[in-house]
Amino acid sequence: MEQEKYNFDRVVDRHDTNATKFEEMDAKFGRHDLLPFWIADMDFPAPPCIIEALRDRLNHTVFGYTTPPVKFWESITSWLARRHGWHVSHEEITFMPGLKKALSLCINFFTKPGDAVVIQPPVYHSFHTVIEGNGRRVANNPLRLDADGEYRMDLDDLEQVMEREHPAMMFVCNPHNPIGIQWDASTLADVASICKRHGVVLISDEIYGDMMLSGRRHVPTASVSEEAAAVTVTLGAPSKTFNIPGIVSAWTVVKSKDLREPFFNWLSASEFSTPPIAAMVATQAAYDNGDEWLDQALNYLQGNVDYAGEYFRRELSDIRMFVPQASFAIWLDFRKLGLSETELVDLLINRARLALSEGCTFGTEGAGFMRMNVGVPRSVLCEGLERLRRAVREVCGGKVSGSSSHSVTIPFVKMHGLGNNFVYVDCLEKNIDNLPELAVEMSRRHTGMGTDGIIAILPSEHANCRMRIFNSDGSEAQMCGNGIRCVAKYLYDNKIIRKDHITVETLSGLKTVEIHAGIDGQTDTVTVDMGLPHMLPAEVPVLFDGDSMVEQPVNVGGRTVKITAVSMGNPHGVVFVDSFDGDIVGTLGPQLEKHPIWPEKANIEFVRIDSTDTLSMRAWERGAGETMACGTGACAAAAAAVATGRAKWPLTVRLIGGNLQIDCDKATGHIMMTGPAVTVYSGKYYTSE
């Protein structure tokens, strides 16, 4: 069975959903226009298995008192055994109404007012607030940052804290938040032994235990020794793992009968351990059916961590990134910049317009540090890092190794063909080496021009010019029908070429273009000879065992879709639909683009037949997402419509940005595309080498 693919690149707008990361931004940071990387939830949609389970339950319109079934408890214990090799019986586990609430419940049951509770800063800031908020004392056993730059527990100091403060409880964060350390079994066993010797209850916060990176295994604290099992109360949850903290579900495992029975009885008496319907349904669905989603999410998060690590090494090497072993947060050391805490906060908020978690909130040991949540689509992470680079360069200038202060000016023209908009860079006399990186930088919505990419116009030995197309993600495309019309307009209107028939070299071969000037002498429309449509699987390319892939079923996203594969110098998958309802483009588009049948991915066109000479089309372009128009896609759609008997030449293809006229030259069989090209504005872009 083919593994389902999930789209973690999709940017989901969380405004107007009461999302804390936006609702509390003004109060926390003093402005609302920041890119949020602070609160610890991810921007990825929850797994479909959870959403479907909740919907199924909501279809039953009675929401009375409920009792968790045995299968609910088995879903958790089976998960712990399957993912962590930790065997827990039903009697050893119960529900908790959220992990932070669980910390408070533990404090109120196992300690009394005035007791000390040990924590290991820099650590999860709620440890401090929940202890003092419940009338207990914080006893600090800070982590030690060794000369080799690694954090370790200071066990000698822990012994002294135990003897001096006589605590009743200790919190250990395993894996550690904010640094992302998975503590080894030996260290955890030593901590448990110290707690056992001093009569201290050890609370192990393991909420990130499922989020291990680089194939590591989580080590549950209570599993490392008999002493650990005797003193440890383990807290965990599906909330971080499956991005459902708003549903509020957690659990506790207590191996020791002496600790467990009175604690569980106390929880039960006040119904703290009774799961609400939504929590019960979501938790069971997650643990029973969420493995594939989590595995793919962790791979994506590892990619984000790797990308960020390389970016800091290359561009901002004076900012140290601690590589996490678990979680979706990175711990950043800004101290080499030589800024005060106030200056650092100002740089991030007012210069970079970023919202990160301030290091000192994790304890005084976190001064000069920041925690950054990378549980976001890659494009959002790229934009955040780029904002940081520019702000550091602006404030610190040449003092910062890895960030160049040498500015480069790039003249450009923004043009579009039916809304398919690119930045056009004239490289006829001046070469630019970093076009893929520049495409990503200049295409960004907020800090660039918000385009579909860059098209470079270069000299050619075989044609009037050569065009190279770089999508907004930096990938290079073979051909762009809307783009080539704009290239022709640029050359003609600027009198670089003084004839109305020109040739353009592309990665899919030479293309002939005819320019139709308006009464003002400027380009009005352009006809492009797009060449022959190819449907042989090897020429598309598409993995299909047959002469052509015409309306063949493909399984994607839990449904079957019929695909027609066509090449117009680049691969296309045409899907005929009755309507564009249900966000079919935004959901099926990215899944079909990256489907295994396409060796080089593909552009996906959703096509509605309006009449035998008119089509409506929506385009999902590989490397760019949904665009207002796609010229090669319109040609592929027309060819597929004619090939399947749905339409006849010539055709009008209606796109979001306007109409294209598509015809077939009877003598050659070539597809002829006619459409407009528009200049929007020109300017100069400033970047660094």
Buried (B, 14 or more C-beta within 10 A) or exposed (E): EEEBBBBBBBEEEBEEEEBBBBBBBEEBBEEEEBBBBBBBBBBBBBBBBBBEBBEEBEEEEEEEEEEBEEEBBBBBBBBBEEBBEBEBEEEBBBBBBBBBBBBBBBBBBBBEEEBBBBBBBBBBBBBBBBBEEBEBBBBBBBBBBEEEEEBEBBBEBBBEBBEEBEBBBBBBBBBBBBBBBBBEBEBBBBBBBBBBEBEBBBBBBBBBBBBBBEEEEBBBBBBBBEBBBBBBBBBBBBBBBBBBBEBBBBBBBBBBEEBBEEBBEBBEEEEBBBBBBBBBBBBBBBBBBBBBBBEBBBEBBBBBBEBBBEBBEEBBBBBBBBBBBBBBBBBBBBBBBEBEEEBBBBBBBBBBBBBBBBBBBBBEBBBBBBBBBBBBBBBBBBBBBBBBBBBBBEBBEEBBEBBBEEEEEBEBBBBBBBBBBBBBBBBBEEEBEEBBEBBBBBBBEEBBBBBBBBBBBBEBEEBBBBBBBBBBBBBBBBBBBBBBBBBBBBBBBEEBBEEBEBBBBBBBEBBBBBBEBEEEEEBBBBBBBBBBBBBBBEBBBBBBEEEBBBBBEBEBBEEEBBBBBBBBBBBBBBBBBEEBEEEBBBBBBBBBBBBEBBEEBBBBBBBBBEEEEBBBBBBBBBBBBBBBBBBBBBBBBBBBBBBBEBBEBEBBBBBBBBBBBBBBEEEEEBBBBBBBBBBEEEEEBEBBE
